[in-house]
Amino acid sequence: MAKLLIRDLTLRDGQQSLFATRLNQRQVERVLPYYKDARFYAMEVWGGAVPDSVMRFLGENPWKRLESIKAAVGDASKLTALSRGRNLFGYAPYSDEIIDGFCRNAIESGLGIMRIFDALNDVDNVKSTIKYVKQYGGIADCAVCYTVDPRFTAGERIKAFFTGRKLPKKVFTDAYFLDKARQMVAQGADMITIKDMSGLIPPKRVSTLVKLFKKELPVPVDFHTHCTPGYGLASVVAAINAGVDIVDANIWNFAGGPAAPAIELVYIFCKKMGVELDINMEAVANINAELVGIRKELEQFDAVKQFPVPFNPLTDVLPAEIEAQFDRAVEAARKEDEAALVDACHKIEAHFNFPAPNELVKNAEIPGGMYTNMVAQLKQLGSEGILNNAMLLIPRVRLDAGLPPLVTPTSQIVGAQAVNCAMSLKKGKPMYSNTSNQFVALVKGEYGHTPVPVDPAFRKQIAGVSEETPYDVSKYKMQPNPALEECGGVKLAENEKEVLLLELFPAVAKDYLTKVKVEAYKASHAGEAVVEEKAAAPVVEEKIVITGTAIEAPMPGKVFKFLVAPGDTVSAGQDVIVLEAMKMENNLSTPVSGKVKRIFVNEGDAVPAGSVMMEIE
């Protein structure tokens, strides 16, 4: 009997896809005792948005999150994290020194498997992480990011013909993905994941790729997908039928919609297909019982707000018509009848009240998370009305940037740039009037080799250079680690793990670590006499009178860094402020030459659109 292993995604990808990564430590600890008994091959619990979000929104320590799960689960399941190759968990390329320290600390803290991918499928960017993960005793799981070629309308093709602009030939072929997987195995990959972050891979295609990988690769093959466009469950069934070794899934109340399919449905399919699934489903049911309450607690962050019908495959009997759909799906998978397989799986999901396919995401061919991020960001900007225009611009921006797969960080970079372009066009400005630092770096070549070359003229326009310019790791500078005078002079980052947080998440970690140090200092000095301070005089808000040139925030964001100080002489076009917006850093320049007269905000301040931040005279 064939055997299938399961990687549970509930505590990382599941909660990230559905609840914007808001599970707090207490909620996680409620389910851990049952996880120890569940016998999952692996549990994805870290990486992705978890380290950022637990600091940013929950005020918690990411390292403690990983260590607490390891302490509770032990060796019952391998703990997995998702890493962005040379970008690790952040948006910048890091030096080997940082990658080395990060991998060592992660594995010492309990990590068993590091899933390593590169947003450009540039194998050069995963080499160092593979090396250090294996050096410190971890398993290197290398992911090939599945993506699709852009679809061009007849009008776009005619326009390209007459303008002399060549549209790319088909890039993302089976041979392309196999070549990337082979290169990763040659670098030491212990397993290969077909990472379908957008949920765009249909059953026939995944069946073809799984069979090809199983034939040509000497390592286990994992399949990862999402349900957003409607292929997820059907494609998982096709992958199982094709002989995949490992499947990623979520537990019932954290499954479906933008997330991966439910382990409970996979269990039923495995029984019908004669596939062994060594999972303690009673423990899974106990986890799910806790997840129901936790999901209700996360209501304000719930992207779907649609609970599946309660169901336990060990105790509940399927209605005859749904049982028939399971049988129909299995037969369709064996015959590779894609239409019948997808239809049967849709009927099964509809019966259990899982979300229907998102046709907008399916047609736009973008990850569901990317879409929900864009919606949230545009709400923050008060510009929901440009959503459709921004969506339409994504293929153009993606093509201009070298056709990167839409996975973090390139999905965020391309999505945020599409929003910037839509806002610029709305204001009557050129499309690329406002570009994030990350988009500039992508076009320049600092993230690595793009699947198709960037047009040299476009690269010159955006990045100021015509030739691809890789990131020079020798120029990497560590983040400042100041002493906090208000806390008795302790360092902002006092140990290697805190230093790594500061490197990977400069703005977020600075705020988090400062708060931790201030609270610890206050607690340790709670019994000391405090000199009574005089009551502060009421603050009278001064109306800002600008006699020079004002530097205003073009969008809501957070002041990340000042590049000049009061009294500095500046030239027209010189960058003066870095504004963080939509998780991207945007350099703001002065339109005039002169001297910095006044700065009205502080680093770390949240500023609305149009607020005056600096005056040049």
C-alpha positions as CSV (number, residue, x, y, z in Angstrom):
1,M,0.0,0.0,0.0
2,A,1.3,3.5,-0.9
3,K,2.0,5.8,2.0
4,L,1.4,9.5,2.1
5,L,3.0,11.9,4.6
6,I,1.2,15.1,5.7
7,R,2.7,18.5,6.5
8,D,0.2,20.4,8.6
9,L,0.1,24.1,7.8
10,T,-2.5,25.2,10.3
11,L,-0.2,27.2,12.7
12,R,1.6,29.1,9.9
13,D,0.2,29.2,6.4
14,G,-3.4,28.4,7.5
15,Q,-3.6,31.3,10.0
16,Q,-1.6,33.6,7.7
17,S,-4.0,32.9,4.7
18,L,-7.2,33.3,6.7
19,F,-6.5,35.4,9.7
20,A,-3.6,37.7,8.8
21,T,-1.3,35.9,11.2
22,R,-3.0,36.9,14.5
23,L,-2.8,33.7,16.5
24,N,-1.3,34.6,19.8
25,Q,0.9,32.5,22.1
26,R,-1.9,31.5,24.4
27,Q,-4.1,30.3,21.5
28,V,-1.2,28.3,20.0
29,E,-0.6,26.6,23.4
30,R,-4.2,25.5,23.6
31,V,-3.7,23.1,20.7
32,L,-0.2,21.9,21.2
33,P,-0.9,18.9,23.5
34,Y,-3.1,17.4,20.8
35,Y,-0.5,18.0,18.1
36,K,1.9,15.8,20.0
37,D,-0.4,12.9,19.5
38,A,-1.4,13.7,15.9
39,R,1.7,12.1,14.2
40,F,2.0,14.6,11.4
41,Y,5.2,14.1,9.4
42,A,5.8,17.9,9.8
43,M,4.2,21.0,11.2
44,E,4.8,24.3,9.5
45,V,4.9,26.7,12.5
46,W,7.3,29.5,11.6
47,G,8.6,31.7,8.9
48,G,6.5,33.5,6.3
49,A,4.7,36.4,8.1
50,V,4.9,34.8,11.6
51,P,8.1,36.5,12.9
52,D,7.1,39.9,11.7
53,S,3.4,39.7,12.8
54,V,4.0,38.3,16.3
55,M,6.2,41.3,17.0
56,R,4.3,43.9,15.0
57,F,0.8,43.1,16.2
58,L,1.1,40.8,19.2
59,G,4.1,42.1,21.0
60,E,5.6,38.6,21.2
61,N,9.0,37.1,20.7
62,P,9.3,34.9,17.4
63,W,12.1,32.8,18.9
64,K,10.0,32.0,21.9
65,R,7.1,31.0,19.6
66,L,9.3,28.4,17.9
67,E,10.9,27.2,21.1
68,S,7.6,26.8,23.0
69,I,6.2,24.6,20.2
70,K,9.3,22.5,20.2
71,A,9.1,22.0,23.9
72,A,5.4,20.9,23.7
73,V,5.6,18.7,20.6
74,G,9.1,17.3,21.0
75,D,10.1,14.9,18.2
76,A,6.6,13.8,17.4
77,S,6.6,16.0,14.3
78,K,9.4,17.9,12.5
79,L,8.9,21.6,12.8
80,T,9.1,23.5,9.5
81,A,9.7,27.2,8.6
82,L,9.3,28.9,5.3
83,S,12.4,30.9,4.2
84,R,12.9,33.2,1.2
85,G,16.4,32.0,0.4
86,R,18.9,34.9,0.6
87,N,16.1,37.1,1.8
88,L,15.4,34.9,4.8
89,F,12.2,36.3,6.3
90,G,12.7,39.9,5.1
91,Y,12.8,41.8,1.9
92,A,16.6,42.4,1.5
93,P,19.4,40.1,0.4
94,Y,21.6,39.1,3.4
95,S,25.2,38.2,3.7
96,D,26.3,34.7,4.5
97,E,27.2,35.8,8.0
98,I,23.5,36.6,8.7
99,I,22.3,33.5,6.9
100,D,24.7,31.3,8.9
101,G,23.7,32.7,12.3
102,F,20.0,32.6,11.4
103,C,20.1,28.9,10.3
104,R,22.1,27.9,13.4
105,N,19.8,29.6,15.8
106,A,16.7,28.4,14.1
107,I,17.8,24.7,14.3
108,E,19.0,25.1,17.9
109,S,15.6,26.5,18.7
110,G,13.8,23.4,17.4
111,L,13.5,23.8,13.7
112,G,13.8,20.5,11.8
113,I,13.0,21.4,8.2
114,M,13.7,24.7,6.4
115,R,11.6,25.1,3.3
116,I,13.7,27.3,1.1
117,F,12.5,29.1,-2.0
118,D,13.5,32.0,-4.1
119,A,11.0,34.4,-5.5
120,L,12.7,34.4,-8.9
121,N,13.5,30.7,-8.9
122,D,17.1,31.8,-9.0
123,V,19.0,28.8,-7.5
124,D,22.0,30.9,-6.7
125,N,19.9,32.6,-4.0
126,V,19.2,29.3,-2.1
127,K,22.7,27.9,-2.1
128,S,23.8,29.5,1.2
129,T,20.7,28.5,3.1
130,I,20.9,24.9,1.9
131,K,24.5,24.8,3.0
132,Y,24.0,26.1,6.6
133,V,20.7,24.3,7.2
134,K,22.5,21.0,6.4
135,Q,25.6,22.0,8.3
136,Y,23.6,22.4,11.5
137,G,21.6,19.2,11.2
138,G,18.4,20.4,9.5
139,I,16.6,19.1,6.4
140,A,16.8,21.3,3.3
141,D,13.4,21.4,1.6
142,C,13.8,23.3,-1.6
143,A,10.7,24.7,-3.3
144,V,10.2,25.4,-7.0
145,C,7.7,28.3,-7.2
146,Y,5.0,27.4,-9.7
147,T,3.7,30.3,-11.8
148,V,2.1,30.9,-15.2
149,D,3.0,32.8,-18.2
150,P,1.1,36.1,-18.7
151,R,-1.9,36.0,-21.1
152,F,-1.9,38.6,-23.7
153,T,-5.0,39.9,-25.5
154,A,-5.1,40.2,-29.3
155,G,-5.0,44.0,-28.9
156,E,-1.8,43.7,-26.7
157,R,-0.2,41.5,-29.3
158,I,-1.0,43.8,-32.2
159,K,0.3,46.8,-30.2
160,A,3.5,44.9,-29.4
161,F,3.9,44.1,-33.1
162,F,3.6,47.7,-34.3
163,T,5.7,49.1,-31.4
164,G,8.5,46.6,-32.0
165,R,8.3,45.4,-28.4
166,K,8.7,41.6,-28.3
167,L,6.4,39.7,-26.0
168,P,8.1,36.8,-24.2
169,K,7.7,33.2,-25.5
170,K,6.4,30.6,-23.1
171,V,8.8,30.5,-20.1
172,F,7.2,28.4,-17.4
173,T,7.3,24.9,-19.1
174,D,7.6,21.5,-17.4
175,A,11.2,21.5,-18.5
176,Y,11.8,24.9,-16.8
177,F,10.5,23.6,-13.4
178,L,12.4,20.3,-13.7
179,D,15.6,22.1,-14.5
180,K,15.2,24.3,-11.3
181,A,14.5,21.2,-9.2
182,R,17.5,19.4,-10.6
183,Q,19.8,22.4,-9.8
184,M,18.5,22.5,-6.2
185,V,19.1,18.7,-5.8
186,A,22.6,19.3,-7.1
187,Q,23.1,21.9,-4.4
188,G,22.1,19.4,-1.7
189,A,18.3,19.6,-1.4
190,D,16.9,16.8,0.7
191,M,13.5,17.1,-0.8
192,I,11.7,19.2,-3.4
193,T,8.3,21.0,-3.0
194,I,6.1,22.1,-5.9
195,K,5.1,25.3,-4.3
196,D,1.8,26.6,-5.9
197,M,1.4,29.7,-3.7
198,S,-1.3,31.0,-6.0
199,G,-3.4,27.9,-6.2
200,L,-3.2,28.2,-10.0
201,I,-2.0,24.7,-10.9
202,P,-4.8,22.5,-12.4
203,P,-5.0,18.8,-11.7
204,K,-3.5,17.7,-15.1
205,R,-0.5,19.9,-14.7
206,V,0.3,18.8,-11.2
207,S,-0.1,15.2,-12.2
208,T,2.4,15.7,-15.0
209,L,4.9,17.5,-12.8
210,V,4.7,15.0,-9.9
211,K,5.2,12.1,-12.3
212,L,8.1,13.9,-14.0
213,F,9.7,14.8,-10.7
214,K,9.3,11.3,-9.2
215,K,10.9,9.8,-12.4
216,E,13.8,12.3,-12.6
217,L,14.7,13.2,-9.0
218,P,16.2,11.0,-6.3
219,V,14.5,12.9,-3.4
220,P,10.9,13.0,-2.0
221,V,8.4,15.3,-3.6
222,D,6.0,17.5,-1.7
223,F,3.0,19.4,-3.1
224,H,1.8,22.7,-1.7
225,T,-1.2,24.6,-3.0
226,H,-4.2,26.9,-2.0
227,C,-7.9,26.7,-2.7
228,T,-8.6,30.3,-3.7
229,P,-9.1,29.9,-7.4
230,G,-10.9,26.5,-7.0
231,Y,-8.2,23.9,-8.0
232,G,-6.8,23.2,-4.6
233,L,-8.6,20.0,-3.5
234,A,-8.8,18.5,-7.0
235,S,-5.1,19.1,-7.6
236,V,-4.2,17.5,-4.3
237,V,-6.2,14.4,-5.3
238,A,-4.4,14.4,-8.7
239,A,-1.0,14.7,-6.9
240,I,-1.8,11.8,-4.6
241,N,-2.9,9.7,-7.6
242,A,0.4,10.6,-9.3
243,G,2.4,9.3,-6.4
244,V,3.5,12.4,-4.5
245,D,5.3,11.7,-1.2
246,I,4.0,14.5,0.9
247,V,1.0,16.8,0.8
248,D,0.4,20.1,2.7
249,A,-2.9,20.5,4.3
250,N,-4.8,22.4,7.1
251,I,-7.2,21.2,9.8
252,W,-10.9,21.7,9.0
253,N,-11.7,25.1,10.5
254,F,-8.5,26.6,9.2
255,A,-8.8,25.1,5.7
256,G,-10.3,26.0,2.3
257,G,-10.7,29.4,0.7
258,P,-7.3,31.2,0.6
259,A,-5.8,28.3,2.6
260,A,-4.9,24.7,1.7
261,P,-7.4,21.9,1.5
262,A,-8.6,20.1,4.7
263,I,-6.7,17.1,6.1
264,E,-10.1,15.5,6.8
265,L,-11.0,15.5,3.1
266,V,-7.6,14.2,2.2
267,Y,-8.1,11.4,4.8
268,I,-11.4,10.3,3.1
269,F,-9.7,10.3,-0.4
270,C,-6.8,8.3,0.9
271,K,-9.1,5.6,2.3
272,K,-10.9,5.4,-1.1
273,M,-7.6,5.4,-3.1
274,G,-5.9,2.7,-1.0
275,V,-3.3,5.1,0.3
276,E,-2.0,4.7,3.9
277,L,-2.2,7.9,6.0
278,D,-0.5,7.4,9.3
279,I,-2.3,10.2,11.2
280,N,-4.1,10.0,14.5
281,M,-7.4,11.5,13.4
282,E,-8.8,11.5,16.9
283,A,-6.1,14.0,17.9
284,V,-6.9,16.0,14.8
285,A,-10.5,16.1,15.9
286,N,-9.4,17.4,19.3
287,I,-7.3,20.1,17.6
288,N,-10.2,21.1,15.5
289,A,-12.5,21.4,18.5
290,E,-10.1,24.0,19.9
291,L,-9.8,25.7,16.5
292,V,-13.5,26.4,16.3
293,G,-13.3,28.6,19.4
294,I,-10.1,30.2,18.3
295,R,-11.5,31.1,14.9
296,K,-14.4,32.9,16.6
297,E,-11.9,34.8,18.7
298,L,-10.2,35.9,15.5
299,E,-13.4,37.1,13.9
300,Q,-12.1,40.6,13.2
301,F,-9.2,39.3,11.2
302,D,-11.2,36.6,9.4
303,A,-10.8,37.1,5.7
304,V,-13.6,34.7,4.8
305,K,-16.1,34.7,7.7
306,Q,-17.6,31.4,6.5
307,F,-17.3,28.4,8.8
308,P,-17.4,24.9,7.3
309,V,-20.1,22.6,8.4
310,P,-18.9,20.6,11.5
311,F,-17.6,17.2,10.4
312,N,-15.5,14.4,11.9
313,P,-14.6,11.7,9.3
314,L,-14.3,9.1,12.2
315,T,-17.8,9.5,13.5
316,D,-20.0,11.2,10.9
317,V,-21.6,9.5,7.9
318,L,-21.4,11.1,4.5
319,P,-24.7,11.6,2.7
320,A,-25.0,9.2,-0.2
321,E,-24.8,11.9,-2.8
322,I,-21.6,13.3,-1.4
323,E,-20.1,9.8,-1.0
324,A,-20.8,9.4,-4.7
325,Q,-19.0,12.6,-5.5
326,F,-15.9,11.3,-3.6
327,D,-16.0,8.1,-5.7
328,R,-16.6,10.2,-8.9
329,A,-13.5,12.3,-8.0
330,V,-11.3,9.3,-7.4
331,E,-12.4,7.7,-10.8
332,A,-11.8,11.0,-12.6
333,A,-8.3,11.4,-11.1
334,R,-7.4,7.9,-12.3
335,K,-8.7,8.7,-15.8
336,E,-7.2,12.2,-15.7
337,D,-10.6,13.6,-16.4
338,E,-9.8,17.1,-15.1
339,A,-13.2,18.7,-15.6
340,A,-15.0,15.8,-13.8
341,L,-12.5,15.9,-11.0
342,V,-12.7,19.6,-10.4
343,D,-16.5,19.5,-10.6
344,A,-16.8,16.7,-8.0
345,C,-14.4,18.4,-5.6
346,H,-16.4,21.7,-6.0
347,K,-19.6,19.8,-5.1
348,I,-17.9,18.3,-2.0
349,E,-16.6,21.6,-0.8
350,A,-19.9,23.3,-1.4
351,H,-21.7,20.6,0.7
352,F,-19.3,21.4,3.6
353,N,-19.7,25.2,3.1
354,F,-16.1,25.8,2.1
355,P,-15.7,29.1,0.1
356,A,-16.5,29.0,-3.6
357,P,-13.7,29.6,-6.0
358,N,-12.6,33.3,-6.3
359,E,-13.1,34.0,-10.0
360,L,-11.4,37.4,-9.8
361,V,-8.2,35.9,-8.3
362,K,-8.4,33.0,-10.8
363,N,-8.8,35.3,-13.8
364,A,-6.1,37.7,-12.6
365,E,-3.8,34.7,-11.9
366,I,-2.4,36.1,-8.7
367,P,-2.1,34.6,-5.2
368,G,-5.1,35.1,-3.0
369,G,-2.9,36.6,-0.3
370,M,-1.6,39.1,-2.7
371,Y,-5.2,40.1,-3.6
372,T,-6.3,40.5,0.1
373,N,-3.1,42.5,0.8
374,M,-3.9,44.9,-2.0
375,V,-7.5,45.3,-0.7
376,A,-6.2,46.0,2.8
377,Q,-3.6,48.4,1.6
378,L,-6.0,50.3,-0.6
379,K,-8.4,50.6,2.3
380,Q,-5.6,52.1,4.4
381,L,-4.8,54.5,1.6
382,G,-8.5,55.4,1.2
383,S,-8.2,54.4,-2.5
384,E,-10.4,51.3,-2.8
385,G,-11.7,52.8,-6.1
386,I,-8.5,52.0,-8.0
387,L,-8.5,48.3,-7.1
388,N,-9.6,47.2,-10.5
389,N,-7.1,49.4,-12.3
390,A,-4.3,48.2,-10.0
391,M,-5.3,44.5,-10.8
392,L,-5.2,45.3,-14.5
393,L,-1.7,46.8,-14.2
394,I,-0.2,43.7,-12.4
395,P,0.7,41.8,-15.7
396,R,2.3,45.0,-17.1
397,V,4.3,45.7,-14.0
398,R,5.3,42.0,-13.7
399,L,6.4,41.9,-17.4
400,D,8.4,45.1,-17.1
401,A,10.2,43.7,-14.0
402,G,11.3,40.5,-15.8
403,L,8.3,38.3,-15.2
404,P,9.0,37.3,-11.6
405,P,6.8,34.6,-10.0
406,L,4.2,36.2,-7.7
407,V,5.4,34.9,-4.4
408,T,6.7,36.9,-1.4
409,P,8.6,39.1,-1.6
410,T,8.0,39.7,-5.4
411,S,4.2,39.5,-5.1
412,Q,4.3,42.3,-2.5
413,I,6.8,44.3,-4.6
414,V,4.8,43.9,-7.8
415,G,1.4,44.4,-6.1
416,A,2.5,47.5,-4.2
417,Q,4.1,48.9,-7.4
418,A,0.8,48.3,-9.3
419,V,-1.0,50.3,-6.7
420,N,1.6,53.1,-6.9
421,C,1.2,53.1,-10.7
422,A,-2.6,53.2,-10.5
423,M,-2.4,56.1,-8.1
424,S,0.1,58.0,-10.3
425,L,-2.1,57.5,-13.4
426,K,-5.1,58.7,-11.5
427,K,-3.3,61.9,-10.6
428,G,-2.3,62.3,-14.3
429,K,1.3,61.5,-13.7
430,P,3.5,58.9,-15.6
431,M,3.0,55.3,-14.6
432,Y,6.3,54.9,-12.7
433,S,6.4,58.3,-11.1
434,N,6.6,56.7,-7.6
435,T,8.7,53.5,-7.2
436,S,9.5,51.7,-4.0
437,N,13.2,51.0,-3.2
438,Q,12.4,47.2,-3.5
439,F,11.0,47.6,-7.0
440,V,14.1,49.6,-8.0
441,A,16.3,46.8,-6.5
442,L,14.3,44.1,-8.3
443,V,14.6,45.8,-11.7
444,K,18.3,46.6,-11.0
445,G,19.1,43.0,-10.5
446,E,19.8,43.0,-6.7
447,Y,17.3,40.2,-6.0
448,G,18.9,38.0,-8.6
449,H,18.3,36.9,-12.2
450,T,14.7,37.4,-13.4
451,P,13.0,34.6,-15.5
452,V,13.3,36.9,-18.6
453,P,15.7,39.8,-19.0
454,V,14.6,43.3,-18.0
455,D,14.6,45.7,-20.9
456,P,17.9,47.8,-20.5
457,A,16.0,51.1,-21.3
458,F,13.4,50.3,-18.6
459,R,16.2,49.4,-16.1
460,K,17.9,52.7,-16.9
461,Q,14.7,54.6,-16.4
462,I,13.9,52.9,-13.0
463,A,17.3,52.1,-11.5
464,G,19.7,54.4,-13.3
465,V,21.8,51.6,-14.8
466,S,21.3,49.7,-18.1
467,E,23.2,46.5,-17.1
468,E,21.9,44.0,-14.5
469,T,23.7,44.8,-11.3
470,P,23.7,42.1,-8.6
471,Y,23.5,42.9,-4.9
472,D,27.0,43.3,-3.5
473,V,27.0,41.4,-0.2
474,S,30.4,42.8,0.7
475,K,28.7,46.2,1.1
476,Y,26.2,44.8,3.6
477,K,25.9,47.0,6.7
478,M,24.5,45.7,10.0
479,Q,21.6,47.6,11.5
480,P,22.5,50.1,14.2
481,N,22.3,48.7,17.7
482,P,22.2,51.7,20.1
483,A,22.3,51.8,23.8
484,L,19.0,52.8,25.3
485,E,19.8,55.5,27.8
486,E,16.2,55.5,29.1
487,C,16.8,51.8,30.1
488,G,20.1,52.2,32.0
489,G,22.2,52.0,28.8
490,V,21.3,48.4,27.8
491,K,21.7,47.5,24.2
492,L,18.6,47.5,22.0
493,A,19.6,43.9,20.9
494,E,21.3,42.1,23.8
495,N,22.0,38.7,22.2
496,E,22.4,37.1,18.8
497,K,18.8,36.2,18.4
498,E,17.7,39.8,19.0
499,V,20.4,41.0,16.6
500,L,19.0,38.8,14.0
501,L,15.5,40.1,14.5
502,L,16.9,43.6,14.1
503,E,18.6,42.7,10.9
504,L,15.6,41.0,9.4
505,F,12.9,43.4,10.5
506,P,14.6,46.7,11.2
507,A,11.6,48.9,11.9
508,V,9.3,46.3,13.5
509,A,12.1,44.8,15.7
510,K,13.3,48.2,16.8
511,D,9.8,49.1,18.1
512,Y,9.3,45.7,19.7
513,L,12.7,45.5,21.3
514,T,12.5,49.0,22.7
515,K,9.1,48.3,24.3
516,V,10.5,45.0,25.8
517,K,13.5,46.8,27.2
518,V,11.5,49.7,28.6
519,E,9.0,47.4,30.3
520,A,11.8,45.2,31.8
521,Y,13.6,48.3,33.1
522,K,10.5,49.7,34.7
523,A,9.7,46.3,36.3
524,S,13.3,46.0,37.7
525,H,13.1,49.6,39.2
526,A,9.5,49.4,40.4
527,G,10.5,49.8,44.1
528,E,12.8,52.7,43.6
529,A,11.9,56.2,44.6
530,V,10.7,58.3,41.8
531,V,11.3,62.1,41.6
532,E,8.0,63.8,41.2
533,E,7.8,65.6,37.9
534,K,6.1,68.9,37.5
535,A,3.0,68.8,35.5
536,A,3.7,69.5,31.9
537,A,2.3,72.6,30.5
538,P,-0.5,72.1,28.1
539,V,0.6,71.5,24.6
540,V,-0.5,74.2,22.2
541,E,-0.6,72.8,18.7
542,E,1.4,75.1,16.5
543,K,0.2,75.8,13.1
544,I,2.9,75.0,10.6
545,V,3.8,77.9,8.4
546,I,5.9,76.9,5.4
547,T,7.9,79.6,3.7
548,G,10.1,77.2,1.8
549,T,9.3,73.9,-0.1
550,A,7.3,71.3,1.8
551,I,8.2,67.6,1.6
552,E,4.9,65.8,2.0
553,A,3.9,62.2,2.5
554,P,2.4,61.0,-0.8
555,M,0.6,58.2,1.0
556,P,-0.1,57.0,4.6
557,G,3.0,55.3,6.0
558,K,5.6,55.3,8.7
559,V,8.7,57.4,8.7
560,F,11.5,54.8,8.4
561,K,14.6,56.9,8.2
562,F,15.9,60.5,7.6
563,L,18.7,60.7,5.1
564,V,19.5,64.4,6.0
565,A,19.4,66.6,9.1
566,P,18.4,70.2,9.8
567,G,21.1,72.5,8.4
568,D,22.2,70.0,5.6
569,T,22.5,71.3,2.1
570,V,20.6,69.3,-0.5
571,S,20.4,69.2,-4.2
572,A,17.2,68.9,-6.3
573,G,16.4,65.2,-6.8
574,Q,18.3,64.2,-3.7
575,D,16.6,61.6,-1.4
576,V,15.8,63.0,2.0
577,I,13.3,60.7,3.7
578,V,12.5,57.0,3.6
579,L,8.8,56.3,4.1
580,E,7.6,52.8,4.8
581,A,4.2,52.1,3.1
582,M,2.5,48.9,2.1
583,K,5.6,47.0,3.6
584,M,7.8,48.8,1.0
585,E,10.4,51.5,1.5
586,N,9.9,54.6,-0.6
587,N,12.6,57.2,-1.0
588,L,11.2,60.7,-1.0
589,S,13.3,63.3,-2.8
590,T,13.4,67.1,-2.7
591,P,12.3,68.8,-5.9
592,V,14.5,71.8,-5.1
593,S,18.1,72.6,-4.0
594,G,18.6,74.3,-0.7
595,K,19.0,73.8,3.0
596,V,17.0,71.6,5.3
597,K,15.2,74.2,7.5
598,R,12.9,72.0,9.7
599,I,11.8,68.4,10.2
600,F,8.4,68.1,11.7
601,V,8.1,64.3,12.4
602,N,10.2,61.7,14.0
603,E,11.5,58.3,12.8
604,G,8.8,55.7,13.6
605,D,5.9,58.2,13.4
606,A,2.9,57.2,11.4
607,V,1.9,59.9,9.0
608,P,-1.2,60.4,6.9
609,A,-1.1,61.3,3.2
610,G,-0.4,64.9,2.6
611,S,1.3,65.6,6.0
612,V,4.2,67.9,5.9
613,M,7.4,66.1,7.1
614,M,10.2,68.5,6.1
615,E,10.8,72.0,4.9
616,I,13.6,72.9,2.4
617,E,14.6,76.6,1.9
